[in-house]
């Protein structure tokens, strides 16, 4: 059986490094949050691609680094598509003086936390989510 966590790129030449290590780490995150992965697709794309999704599905005309679309109603599992703009991640990594791989992993775990049920709307919720991101980034033993 293939892993419920899959990685794709849409319209850009991007390949995630250390897929096996990233899958193991994300499974640790999901298990620690008392969930199971059902189908979890990470789709790496361009700013333009993500902007079109943002306009079409959320009616937002702004660039973002991630869009998360859940598609599982079972409270014990998480399932969905996580679209990540590699353009945004590169720009954010430079802006925050962060290694690209670490910034990408932060965005990936951010998407997983959204599927689990965390929100980043409002100062209090954003603080909790950032703390969870930091917690799980510290647990990640997989190099970029």
N, C-alpha and C positions, 0 to 999 in steps of 0.2 A: 504494500500500500504506500502511495506517495504521501508526503507530509501535507497536513492541512494548511501549512504556511508556504505560500508560493511567491515568487518574485518575477516581475515582468518589466519590460520597458516598452513605452509607446512613443514611436516617432523619434526616438533619440538613441544614439549608440552608447548605452550605459549598461554595465554589468556590475552587480553588487559583488563585492569581495567577501570571502569567507561566509558563504551562504549557510553552511552547516553550523558554524559557530553562532551566527546571528539567529538561526532557527532555535538552537538550544537555549540561547539567552531569552528569546521572546517566549518560549515555552515556560521558562522559570518565572518570568513576569506574570504570565497568564495563570499558572498554577498557584503562585503566591497570592493572587487576587481571588482565588477560589473559583476559577472558571476553567473551561476546557476550550481549546480552539476547535472550531468546526471547519469553516473555510475562511481563510484569511489571505487575501491577495494584496500584495504591495505592487503598485504600478508606478514606475518612475517615468516622468515625462518632463516636458518643457513648460516654461511660464505660459506660453500661448495656449497650450493644450489645457492646462489647469484653469486658466482664465475663462476659456470657453465653457468648461464644466461649471465653474462658479456662476457665470452669467445664466446658463441654461437651467441649472437645477436649484440654485439658491438666489438667483436674481441679484447677485452682487457683481459690480463692475470693478473689482480690485484684484490685484495680485495677492497670492497667498502661497505659503510653502506646502500646505497640506489640505486635502479634503477627505473626509471619512464618510463612507456610506455604509451604515449597518444593514444587514439583511437576515438577521436571525432573531426570533422572538423568545427562544428558550433562555430563561434566566441563568442556566448553568453553563451556557456556552457563549462564545463570541464568534461572530462571523461578519465579514464585510469586505469592502474594497477600500484600500487606503491609497490615494493618489498623492504622489510627492513630486514637487517641482525641483528637479536637480539644479536648475538655474537659481532658484530662491535659496536653496541650501548652500550653494557655493557663495552667493552674495552674503548671506547671513554669517557663514563661517568667517569670511573676510572681515565683515563689520564687527563681529564679536571676538575677533582674534582667536578663533577656535579651529582646531583641526577639522577638515572636511568630514572625515569618517565619524568623528565624535558628534558633530552637528547633525549628520544624517541619522545616526543612531538615536539622538535626542528626538528628532522629528518622528522616527519610526515608533518609538515607545510612546510618544505623545498620541499618535493615532491609535495605538492599542489601548491606551488608557481611555480615550474617547469611546471606543467600542465597549469597554468594560462598564462605562457609565460616568466617568469623570467629566466635568465641565470646566472650561476656563473663562466663563462669563462672570465677571465681577472679581474684585480684588481678592476676596477670601477664597473663592473657588480656584482662581488662577494660582494663588500661593500654594494651596494643597496640591494641585496638579504638578506644579514645578518641583515641589518637594518629592513627590512620587517619581517624577522623571529622574531627579538627582539620585534618589535611592536606587533605582534600577540601573542607572548608568554605572554606579559604583559596583554593582554585581556583575557587570558585563566583563567577562574574561576573554572575550573573542576580540583579537586585534582587528582593525579595519580590514 
